[in-house]
Amino acid sequence: MVRQGGLFKKAFRFFKANSAVIYRVFLIIFVFTVILIEKTNISGKVALALKLCKYASLIPMVFKIALIDFKTYKSRDKVILVSLAVCFLVSMITGNGKLLLQLFIIIVAAKGTSFKNNLKVFFICETALVLLIMVLSLVGIIPNDYYIRPDIRVVRFCLGFAFATYPAIFVYSLTCVYIYLRSDRIKIYEYLILFVINLFLFFATNTRFEIVCAAAVMVLSIIHKYIKNKTFNEFVKYIAILSMPFLTVISIFLAYTYKTGDSFFYTADKLLSGRIHLMNQAVEKYGVTAFSQDIEWVDLDDIRREGLTGKAHNNVVDNGYINVMLNQGIAVLVLIETAFVFVIIIEEKRNNTICKYIILMLALHSFINPQLLQIVYNPFILLLPEVIFMRKQHIDGKIRRNGNVKNIQ
């Protein structure tokens, strides 16, 4: 028994000393399994095994929270975390709250780890997996499905993924991560390489919005790099702060006031590829709740896979704000947007000025695509612990408190 106790103590000391590395390992396992289960055509026993791995990857994070981090919580932290836990448990009861619970564990377990180090590991590993899937599809080892876009008769290749938009969104997301990590050190040739990669995905998948967003984030990065005017930076900061709330209000307005046959809505809906009509259809059918509700969405991929007829069955909301509002509830949407507002304010105080440009693009991209709460597309969710544990000032991978500096991993 004494020997077993000694082994447990050694294991605990090892876990505590390497908790940041262990967190990253299981974060990547979670990300990989989500990509393979939800974004590719893997099914059957392999999908079941991957799903078990996904849930198992959260267990060490729970241990980190319970055995290491909990002892460091102040009263304020405990109140916030208990409130969030209750909110997400209510969501589990009222609807599909599994995603929120998973994100809650991942975000809270990130305490005491370096966001930039987490992001570097995320970038390297996700880039490797996405590239591997695309290469395997191009050489014929895994299927490279395709379909023809009916409105303009253009072939869209899926490049190993379940739907043609997925590889383009992944590459755009990784472009944002790369620009964030490189910040002021990025060179012109790096922009050119990023643009060529995104351009290739545009031609292969005919995913138009992502090439526009990729060009926009590069332009914003160049502006950030070369324009150091304080007044201009303050202006951009407030635009970024207001972007999510403003676009949410616009989304709700469009969803509730949409009228079939109205010339304005006809034009706007056409520009947004029918998204306004689908938003209106969804809010009228499901309504808005404070917390989550169970909704069975039928997207174009389901329609194509099951041989259904398009418009008769299409039941999906691509607008990220309405999607979260319907799936997770208005309370969660307000919490997430408030948290990102605080992230911008905190990062500006730390002179991490690139952050506001990335979150501005996240806000704009979420107006068209529903990936706001999908960590595989939006790893900037991992910035939210800095809001929950806001009393700490993270500066260049260190925690500064009362004049003392402690390294974080």
N, C-alpha and C positions, 0 to 999 in steps of 0.2 A: 504493500500500500504506500509505504514511504517512497519506494522507487517510482511508482506510478505518479505520486504527487510531485516528485522532482521532474518527471518528464512533462507533466502538465505545466509546471512553472517555466520550464525551458521553452516549451512551445508558445506559451503566452508571451514571454519576453521576446522571442523571435518575431511573433506576430505584431507586437507593439513596436518593435524597432523598425520593422519593414512594412508597417501598415499602409503607407502611401504607395509603395510598389505593389503590394498585394491588391490594394484598391484598384490600381490601374489595370492589373492583369485581369481581374474579374469584370471591370468595366468594358474592356475590349472583348471578352467572351460574350458579355451581354449584347454589345453592339453587333458582333459577328453573327450571333444566332438570330437577332432581329432581322438583319439584312437577308440572311439565307432563308428564313421562314417566310417573311412578309414581302420581300422584294424580288425573289426568284421563284421558279416553278417547282421547287423541291416539295415533295408531298409524301404521304404514307408513313412508314416506320422511321425513315430518316428525319422527317419533319417532327415527328413525335419525340425522337431522341434529342433533337436540337431544342425543342420547346422545354424539355426537362433540364437541359443544360442552361437555358436562359434563366429559369427560375432558380436553379441551384447556384448560379453566379451571384444572386442577391444575398445568399446566406452569409458569406464572409463579410459583406457590407453591414448586415444587421449585427453581426458579432462586433465589428469595429465600433458601431454606434453604441451598443450596450456595454461592452467591456472596456473600451478605451475613451471614447469621446464623452460619454454621459457624465463621467466624473468631472469634466472640465466645464460643463454647462453652468451658466449663471441662472438666476431665477427668471430673468427676462427670456433667455433661450428656451427654458422649459415651458414657459407660458406660450410662446410662439409655436413651438413644436407640438405641444399637446393640442393647441387650437387647430393647427394644420392637420394633425392626425385624425382628430374628430371630424373635420371637414371631409377628409378623404374616405374615412370609414362610412360616413353618411352617404357619400357617393357610391361606395361599394354596395350599400343596401338599396339605394334608390335606382341604381342603374349599373352601367359598365364602368366601374371605378378602378379596374386593374391597372390601367396605364398610369393613373395618378399615384397609386400606391407604389408602383415600381419607380416612378420618377422621384417620389418623396424619399425613398430609401437611397437612391443614387445621389440625389442632391445633398441630403443630410450627411451621408457617409463621406462626402468630399471635404468635410471640415478638416482643417489641418494639412491639406495637400495643396500644392501649387497649381493654380489654374493653368498657367502657361505650360508647365510640365505635362499636365493631364492632356492639354490640347495638342502638344507635340506628339505624344504617343498616339493619341486618337488620329491625328492627321496621317502619320506614317502607316499605321495599321489599316485604317479604312482605305487609304489610297491603294495600298498593296492588294487588298481584297477586291475592291471595285475594278482595278486594272486587271487582276487575274481573271475575274469573271468575264470581262470584255474580251480579253485575249483568247481565252478558251472558246468563246463563242465564235470569234473570227476565224479560228483555225479548225472549227468543226468538232471539237471535243464535246461541247455542250450545245444544245440547240440555240440558234440565233433566229428566233421567231420574228416575223414581220407582218404588217398589215398595211392596207392602202387607205390613206386618209381620203374619205369620200368627197369632201368639199373641193379639194384641189388635185385629187388623184396623185398623191405623192406617197412613195413607199417609206414606211417608218420601221426601222430595225430596232429590235429590243436589246440587242447586244448581250444576251444571256440573262436579262432581267425579265420580270413578269409583264412589264409594260414599257412602252418606248420612252415615256417621260422620265423614268427612274434614273437611267445612267446620266442623262443631262442634268437632272437636279443634283445628283451626287457630285458631279464634277463642278457645278456652280457652287455648291456648299463648300467643297474642299478648296475652291478658289478663294472664298471669303476667309476660310481658316488660314490659308497660306498668307494672304495679305495682312491679316491681323498679326500673325506671328512675325512677319518680316517688317511690318510697320514702315518706319522711315528708312530702313536699310535696303528696301527693295530697289532693284535696278530696272532700267528700261527694257533690257532683254528678257527679264523675268515676266514683265507685263505681256510682251510679245508671245512668249511661250504659252502663258496662261490663255491668251486670247485664241491662239491657234488651236489649242486643245478644245476649248469651248466651241470654236467654229467647226471642228471636226464632228463634235457631238450634235451640233445643229444640223449639219448635212446628213448625218447618219440617222438621226431620230426625228428630224423636223420639229423639234421642240423650240418654239420661237421665243417664248418669254425668258427662258434661261440665258440665251445669248445676249438679250437686251440687258438683263440684270448683271451678267458678267461684265459687259462693257461699262455699265453704270458704276459698279463697285470699283473698277479700275480707275475710272475718271475721278471718283471721289477720293480714292487713295492717292492719286497724283495731286489733287487739290490739297489733301492733308499734308503731303510731303513738301509742297513748295509754297503754299500760302500760310504764313504764320501770323497773319493779322489777328489781333486779339478780338476786335469787334466782330469780324467775320466768324471766328471760331465760336464766339458766344451765340451768334445768330444760328449757326448750324446746330449747336447744342440744344437750343430751345426747339428747333424744328424736330430734332431727333426725339426729344422728350415728349413732344405733342403728337408724334407720328402715329403711334399705336392707338391712343384714344381717339384721334381725329379720324383715322381710317376705320375704326370700329363704328363710330357714329355714322359715317358715310355708308358703310356696309349695312347697318341696321335700317337706315333710311331707304336704301335701294331695295332691300329685301321686303320691307313692309309696304312700300308705296308703288311697287311694280304694277303696271297695268298693261295687259295684253292689247296690242294694237296701237298704243301710244307711240308717236314717232320718236320722241326722246328716248324712251325705254327700249324701243326696237333697235335704235342705233347703238345705244350703250351696251345692250345685251349682245349684239352682234360683235362689237369690239372685244367683248369679254368672253367670246365663244359660248354664249348661252348660260353663263354663270349666274346672272341676275334672276333669270326665270327659275333656275334650280334652287337658288336661295329662297325665293318667294314660295315656291312649292313646298320646301322643307319647313319653313317657319309656320306656314298655315297648317301643315299636316301634324307637326310634332309640338309646336309651341315652345316657349322658353321656360326653363326651370332654374331654380337656384343652384341645384346640384345636378349630377349626371343622370342620364336616362338611357335605356337600352334602345338603340336604333339599328336596324339592319340596313346598311347601305348597299346599294347595287351600282357599282361604277362601270365604266366602259370595258374594263378588263373582265369583269364578271359576265357582262353581256356577250363579249366576244368569245369567252371560254365556254359558256353554256348555250350558245347559239340563240340567244334571245333577240328580239327586235329592239333597236336602239332607243328611240324616244319614248316608247311605250313603257319601258322598264327602268330607264335611267333615273336613279334616285341617289344623288350624291351632292355634296356641297364642297366645292374647291376653295371657297373663301375661308381663310384660316380663322378669322374672327367669328364668323357665324358657325363654322364647324365646331370650334371649342365651346361656344355658347350653347349649341344644341347638344353636343356630346357630353361635355363636362359641367355645363351650367354657367350661369352668369357670374356667380360668386368666384369660381375658379378663373374665369377670364379677367375679372377685375384684379384678382390677386396677382396673376402673371404679369399683367400690364403694369401694375403698380411696382412690382419687383424690378422690372426692366427699367422703369423710370429712375428708381434708386440706383440701379447699376450704373447708368449713365452719369448720375451726379457723383457717385463714389469714384468712378474711374477718372472723371475729369479732375477731381481733387488730387488724384494720384498722378496726374499729368499723362494718363494713358488715353490720349486724345483720339486715337484711331477707333476706339470702342464705339463712340457715338455714330461714326459713319457705318460701321458694320451693323449696329442695331437699327439704324435708319433703313438700311437695305433689307434687313430681316423683316421690318414692318411693312415695307413695300412688297416684298416677295410674298408675305402672308396674305396680302389682299387677293392674290390670284391662286395661291397654293396652300393646302392644309397641313403644312409640316411644322407649325409653330411648336408643338409639344412632342415632336418626334426627334429624339436625341441623335439618331443616325444622320439626320439632316441638319439639326440645330444643336451642336455641342455647346453653344453659348448659354444653354440652360445651366451649365456647370458654373456659371458666374453667380447664380442665385444664392449659394451659401454665404457669399460676401454680404448679402442683404440680411439674411437670417442672423448671422453672427457679426453684425455691423460694428460692434464696439472695437473690433480689431482693425488695425490699419496695415494691409498687406502692401509692402513696398519692395519691388524687385525680388520676389521669392522669399521675403522675410516678414515676420510679424513684429511690429514695433508697438510696445505697450509701456507707458510710463518711463520712457527713455531707454528701456532695455530692448535688445534685439535678439530674437530667437529664430534660428533657421527652420524653414519648413521644406518638405520634400515634394 
